[in-house]
């Protein structure tokens, strides 16, 4: 399942995103989307988890929680 993660802090890295979701199951990939000109985070990313039930549990647990000072959705 590919999960959209919005409202992330500009300081969040791919590894930070992976770490937040890794607690809830196996993460296949975690990517913060970067602006192609400035290289700065665009404030959202995607996490891919192979197990749908683990992905649903991660969404339920992490929606609205704080990651590096901002509440993610």
Residue frames as qw, qx, qy, qz and C-alpha x, y, z in Angstrom:
[[0.000, 0.891, 0.453, 0.000, 0.00, 0.00, 0.00],
 [0.397, 0.303, -0.008, 0.866, 1.32, 3.43, -0.94],
 [0.294, -0.764, -0.499, 0.285, 0.55, 5.97, 1.80],
 [0.214, 0.710, 0.047, 0.669, 0.50, 9.74, 1.28],
 [0.520, -0.529, -0.401, 0.538, 1.96, 11.62, 4.25],
 [0.183, 0.762, 0.203, 0.587, 1.17, 15.33, 4.33],
 [0.295, -0.907, 0.033, -0.300, 2.10, 18.37, 6.40],
 [0.865, -0.224, -0.139, 0.426, 5.55, 17.06, 7.26],
 [0.281, -0.877, 0.133, 0.366, 8.19, 19.44, 8.60],
 [0.551, 0.791, -0.266, -0.031, 10.77, 20.64, 6.09],
 [0.140, -0.677, 0.713, -0.118, 13.53, 19.06, 8.21],
 [0.853, -0.054, 0.478, -0.203, 12.11, 15.52, 7.94],
 [0.113, 0.503, -0.768, -0.380, 14.29, 13.13, 5.91],
 [0.733, 0.089, -0.570, -0.360, 13.49, 9.84, 4.19],
 [0.430, 0.078, -0.823, 0.362, 15.04, 8.05, 7.18],
 [0.216, -0.013, 0.504, -0.836, 12.85, 9.96, 9.67],
 [0.689, 0.089, -0.152, -0.703, 9.74, 9.04, 7.71],
 [0.684, 0.124, -0.715, -0.076, 10.82, 5.39, 7.50],
 [0.205, 0.108, -0.774, 0.590, 11.53, 5.32, 11.24],
 [0.441, -0.017, 0.304, -0.844, 8.08, 6.62, 12.13],
 [0.811, 0.129, -0.200, -0.534, 6.33, 3.95, 10.07],
 [0.487, 0.326, -0.806, 0.081, 8.82, 1.11, 10.68],
 [0.240, -0.176, 0.729, -0.616, 7.46, 0.68, 14.20],
 [0.691, 0.190, 0.318, -0.621, 4.15, -0.51, 12.73],
 [0.897, 0.264, 0.354, -0.008, 5.47, -2.95, 10.12],
 [0.638, -0.084, 0.448, 0.621, 7.84, -3.51, 7.24],
 [0.255, 0.844, 0.010, -0.471, 8.43, -0.41, 5.13],
 [0.798, 0.341, 0.342, 0.360, 9.37, -1.06, 1.50],
 [0.422, 0.325, 0.092, 0.841, 10.23, 2.60, 0.80],
 [0.183, -0.838, -0.371, 0.355, 9.86, 6.05, 2.33],
 [0.456, 0.277, 0.255, 0.807, 10.39, 9.18, 0.26],
 [0.026, -0.745, -0.260, 0.614, 10.10, 12.86, 1.09],
 [0.536, 0.669, 0.379, 0.349, 9.27, 14.77, -2.09],
 [0.406, -0.486, 0.056, 0.772, 11.81, 17.48, -2.87],
 [0.368, 0.871, 0.067, -0.320, 11.51, 20.61, -4.99],
 [0.861, 0.274, 0.196, 0.381, 13.58, 19.99, -8.12],
 [0.340, 0.801, -0.068, 0.489, 15.01, 23.52, -8.20],
 [0.248, -0.786, 0.358, -0.439, 15.79, 24.27, -4.55],
 [0.514, 0.165, -0.814, 0.215, 16.22, 20.70, -3.25],
 [0.248, -0.169, 0.560, -0.772, 14.04, 21.63, -0.27],
 [0.105, 0.295, 0.940, -0.136, 11.22, 19.41, 0.97],
 [0.236, -0.307, -0.428, -0.817, 7.81, 20.18, -0.48],
 [0.402, -0.211, 0.447, -0.771, 6.13, 19.20, 2.83],
 [0.893, 0.030, 0.174, -0.415, 4.80, 15.79, 1.84],
 [0.030, 0.456, -0.876, -0.153, 6.00, 12.31, 1.05],
 [0.863, 0.033, -0.289, -0.413, 5.04, 8.70, 0.44],
 [0.337, -0.399, 0.831, -0.193, 5.57, 5.52, 2.41],
 [0.742, 0.147, -0.508, -0.412, 5.11, 2.13, 0.81],
 [0.445, -0.301, 0.774, -0.336, 4.26, -0.85, 2.99],
 [0.295, 0.120, -0.863, -0.392, 3.77, -4.33, 1.55],
 [0.161, -0.338, -0.909, 0.185, 1.31, -5.57, 4.19],
 [0.187, -0.550, -0.358, -0.731, -2.06, -3.78, 3.98],
 [0.612, -0.670, -0.419, -0.032, -3.10, -4.53, 7.56],
 [0.603, -0.331, -0.154, 0.710, 0.20, -3.12, 8.89],
 [0.182, 0.272, 0.237, 0.915, -0.27, -0.07, 6.65],
 [0.378, -0.665, -0.432, -0.478, -3.79, 0.52, 7.97],
 [0.673, -0.588, -0.333, 0.300, -2.51, 0.18, 11.55],
 [0.493, -0.092, 0.000, 0.865, 0.27, 2.70, 10.83],
 [0.038, -0.479, -0.335, -0.811, -2.19, 5.18, 9.33],
 [0.544, -0.691, -0.426, -0.213, -4.51, 4.85, 12.32],
 [0.696, -0.491, -0.233, 0.469, -1.66, 5.22, 14.82],
 [0.485, -0.127, 0.092, 0.860, 0.25, 8.06, 13.14],
 [0.062, 0.655, 0.441, 0.610, -2.48, 10.30, 11.71],
 [0.305, -0.879, -0.129, -0.343, -2.32, 13.56, 13.65],
 [0.781, -0.494, -0.046, 0.378, 0.86, 12.70, 15.56],
 [0.010, 0.960, -0.230, -0.157, 3.83, 15.02, 15.74],
 [0.880, 0.103, 0.147, 0.440, 6.98, 14.40, 13.72],
 [0.501, 0.040, 0.026, 0.864, 9.78, 16.97, 14.17],
 [0.028, -0.279, -0.242, 0.929, 7.38, 19.64, 15.40],
 [0.454, 0.122, -0.261, -0.843, 4.45, 19.26, 12.95],
 [0.645, 0.115, 0.660, -0.367, 1.37, 17.08, 13.03],
 [0.038, 0.188, -0.801, -0.567, 1.35, 14.75, 10.03],
 [0.712, 0.257, 0.285, -0.588, -1.74, 13.60, 8.17]]
